[in-house]
Amino acid sequence: MAKLVDTSDEWITARTGIERRHIAADGEKTSDLALHASTAALAAAGMRADDLDMIVLATATPDETFPATATMVQAKLGMTQGFAFDVQAVCSGFVYAMAVADNFLRVGQARTALVIGAETFSRILDWSDRGTCVLFGDGAGAVVLKSEPGNGNVDDRGILSTRLHSDGRKHDMLYVDGGPSSTQTTGHLRMLGKEVFRHAVTNLSSVVQEILEEAGLEAGDIDWLVPHQANKRILDSTAKKLKLSPDRVVITVQDHANTSAASVPLALDQATTDGRIKRGDLVLMEAMGGGFTWGACLARW
């Protein structure tokens, strides 16, 4: 990074907490990363692609303008039934996708769902802009959801509640300056970092309180907060505002940087693999992205 822009490893680590990030190989697409994550999620669930009714893929960096990248994953998995589509809510994408899939399962239009967050943000970065290029990486994560009868209370396993918000008036604070109908180009990511930081802490704290109140819970009842991994300072500030112990916040930004819609499922994977998140734990996921969009998802693991 120091060879590309005026920065240093010390500066990046101190300001963001990021120590490393991963970049997709030449020719490697978002669907390729999504396929790896999906295969791992299905294996962990003991399921096959033919067991799925739907795929929801959250991404702001699709393989192509159309068709949906989810349909490419569907084909690569060998899933020949059901349906697949993309959700675009930038860094909030995975939380939005979880809410969408949860609602399909609740009303009985599907029994099983594969929810993916996958990004190749390196493709839309301006590598001469120090304020953005040092913050992002590429990655993918996925989970499998299955509908089962419950008691309708917080002791149920699975997704308990979701809350989503957006405010289109904040467009200019975080956006990509291109698109098919505006510039006929992909464009580059643009961000007003200080403004995004300020709104992130406020909005994320607010939506977390909102979902806790709806469930009749307090922050102390949460076993793990799994936030969008944007910047360690945002994570620390949000935890402090919620009066939540730092040792109950899953932080992986040091390993992945900001992977947008992939960051929450990547953090989930790391925390379940290393044994932190255990069956029965109450897990709260939250994220905020360009738009602005933000939301939270409360689940019993």
Sequence and secondary structure as in RCSB ss.txt:
>XXXX:A:sequence
MAKLVDTSDEWITARTGIERRHIAADGEKTSDLALHASTAALAAAGMRADDLDMIVLATATPDETFPATATMVQA
KLGMTQGFAFDVQAVCSGFVYAMAVADNFLRVGQARTALVIGAETFSRILDWSDRGTCVLFGDGAGAVVLKSEPG
NGNVDDRGILSTRLHSDGRKHDMLYVDGGPSSTQTTGHLRMLGKEVFRHAVTNLSSVVQEILEEAGLEAGDIDWL
VPHQANKRILDSTAKKLKLSPDRVVITVQDHANTSAASVPLALDQATTDGRIKRGDLVLMEAMGGGFTWGACLAR
W
>XXXX:A:secstr
 TTTSS  HHHHHHHH         TT  HHHHHHHHHHHHHHHHT  GGG SEEEEE SS SSSSS HHHHHHH
HHT  SSEEEEE  GGGHHHHHHHHHHHHHHTTS SEEEEEEEEEGGGG  TT HHHHTTB EEEEEEEEE    
 SSTTSSEEEEEEEEE GGGGGGEEES  TTTTSS   EEE HHHHHHHHHHHHHHHHHHHHHHHT  GGG SEE
EE  S HHHHHHHHHHTT  GGGB   HHHH B GGGHHHHHHHHHHHTTSS TT EEEEEEEETTTEEEEEEEE
 
